[in-house]
Amino acid sequence: MAYFLKNEDKKIVLIDKDFIGYGATSKNTGKLDYQQGLIYHKIIKNYNKEVAKDYLNSQKEAINEVVNIVKENNIKCHLEKTSSCVFSNDINDEKDFNDEIKFYEDNNIKYHIDGSLKINYPSLISLSVDNTYIFNPFEYLLGLKTLLQDKVDIYEKSICKSIDKDGDCYRCLVNDCYIEAKQVVVCTHYPIFIVPYFLPFKSEVQNFYIGAFKNDYKNNIQILSYNKPVISMRYYEDYMLYGSRSHSSSTNLDILKDYSSIKGDIDKYFHKKIEYFYHTNDIMTYDNLPFIGEVASNLYIATGFNKWGNTNGTIAGKVLSLLIMNKDNKYIKLFNPRRGLSFDKIKNIVLYNIKVGTRYIFNKINPNMNFYKNDVTIKYINGKRCGIYRDEEGNEHIVSNICPHMKCNLIFNYLDKTWDCPCHGSRFSVDGDIIEGPSVYSIKINSE
């Protein structure tokens, strides 16, 4: 958004709790794809063909925007044109593929149908399109940062802890100082506030795991499965990125099982060993559309990108910049966070909250997971429920076991040696420091 406002008569202050690009941007798969699995027949089910068409156009516009920015500013970010493919191993998915193809035909999208993939991976049906891209989003963001340094005040390692209305402006507590602004845009991965809008009750956090391994050859394609578990594949220089095991953060709490599953897949299909492994949290909405717009007077959000942050983050920047300039935009209504509900959307909201609510209750009753070893213990110390991790040297790291965001009990992550919130994705180091929000407070014992 700051890029689109850089030449306007606005005083812009951009803050980041870490260094720019070190959060979700550094962990995504770098796809610029309007296909996005078989998303359009789902949007038609929730809305109609026109809404699905508008979303398609927004994604194509976002891709063109990124490509133009990269070329005009000579940003080195490994931008490469590819085809995009969605495939399935389940014959029962044929109807969904046919529904998606009908939408393609109605909107003049050229497509290709095949059975097998261009790589050695099993498939019964595949549907591919052209004119999509892959890139390195981290390098891209650093390029934008360089372009903005003389036009925008950028403060890194600056965490916003609260946003309060004060007359006709907002007072934002950043570290130990206040920033006053007439308009505030919250473009964090997950907004820090609960009220207004009550995002935790209208979305679901999903985990996704990615393994990278050296590859002997390269195909100019990005691949996504439709059937479960979702499989994501793309090439990057001498590596392949293989992603899988997408699930609600409230389920499958033992991350070592996810790692073991992906490790097994890579060994089985590619006969390779993982060199890098990382995971992401994705904010999923109830209707496959992101939340972009105003949630209170002069308070805006951009979140719920449903795994497609590269395109939806770009279009969010355009939509929000036009809103701030009081200019109309054809996508404002499409992404309006306060859009209406339907039976299917309400059903999804209920399912999201049942999963989170069930996990919240179970963890209160029994916070010691069955996969914990002797080095992890949950117990009360001076009336506080604490998490204790004993490292290899025998040192105890004691923190609060309660997430400051909405008081969920934290789960120990054996792979990263972190405490993770299964409800909304906050993460903390073994010594209690914040790694990832929405929590804005640490879990150090003396911080509560």
Summary of the structure (lengths in Angstrom):
residues: 448
radius of gyration: 22.1
end to end distance: 34.6
largest distance: 66.2
contacts: 1422
relative contact order: 0.14
helix: 30%
strand: 31%
